[in-house]
Amino acid sequence: MAGFDVGAARAQRLETLGRSWSFSIDGDTFTLPTELTRKTARALRELDDNDVDGLLRVLLGDAQYARFDRHDITMQDIAAIMEAYGKETGLGLGEG
């Protein structure tokens, strides 16, 4: 019986999805990971359920978050970004 090769499975997923998913606001492009590391998942678990800024800071990283924070964006915009991100990557974040 052949074993499961994690690296090969990951490579296949990344070939399908790419390493990052992007969105733009007023011509400014941001990227989010298509896969979450255990460290990132742990950081997300430690956030309060309503900590939208914390969620974005963890996913975007400090440098991108600083650029993102300069935009006047609504909660509905963020919900739409998270919904599209979830549909395209299979990651369900900011739900419920």
ChimeraX attribute file (.defattr): number of C-alpha atoms within 10 A of each C-alpha:
attribute: neighborCount
match mode: 1-to-1
recipient: residues
	/A:1	3
	/A:2	4
	/A:3	5
	/A:4	8
	/A:5	8
	/A:6	9
	/A:7	9
	/A:8	10
	/A:9	11
	/A:10	12
	/A:11	13
	/A:12	12
	/A:13	15
	/A:14	14
	/A:15	10
	/A:16	10
	/A:17	16
	/A:18	14
	/A:19	14
	/A:20	13
	/A:21	16
	/A:22	12
	/A:23	13
	/A:24	11
	/A:25	12
	/A:26	6
	/A:27	7
	/A:28	10
	/A:29	12
	/A:30	16
	/A:31	15
	/A:32	19
	/A:33	17
	/A:34	19
	/A:35	19
	/A:36	13
	/A:37	9
	/A:38	9
	/A:39	9
	/A:40	12
	/A:41	13
	/A:42	11
	/A:43	14
	/A:44	21
	/A:45	11
	/A:46	9
	/A:47	14
	/A:48	10
	/A:49	13
	/A:50	9
	/A:51	12
	/A:52	14
	/A:53	12
	/A:54	17
	/A:55	19
	/A:56	20
	/A:57	18
	/A:58	16
	/A:59	19
	/A:60	18
	/A:61	13
	/A:62	12
	/A:63	9
	/A:64	16
	/A:65	17
	/A:66	12
	/A:67	13
	/A:68	19
	/A:69	12
	/A:70	8
	/A:71	11
	/A:72	8
	/A:73	11
	/A:74	9
	/A:75	9
	/A:76	9
	/A:77	12
	/A:78	14
	/A:79	15
	/A:80	12
	/A:81	14
	/A:82	18
	/A:83	17
	/A:84	16
	/A:85	20
	/A:86	16
	/A:87	10
	/A:88	12
	/A:89	18
	/A:90	13
	/A:91	16
	/A:92	13
	/A:93	13
	/A:94	17
	/A:95	9
	/A:96	5
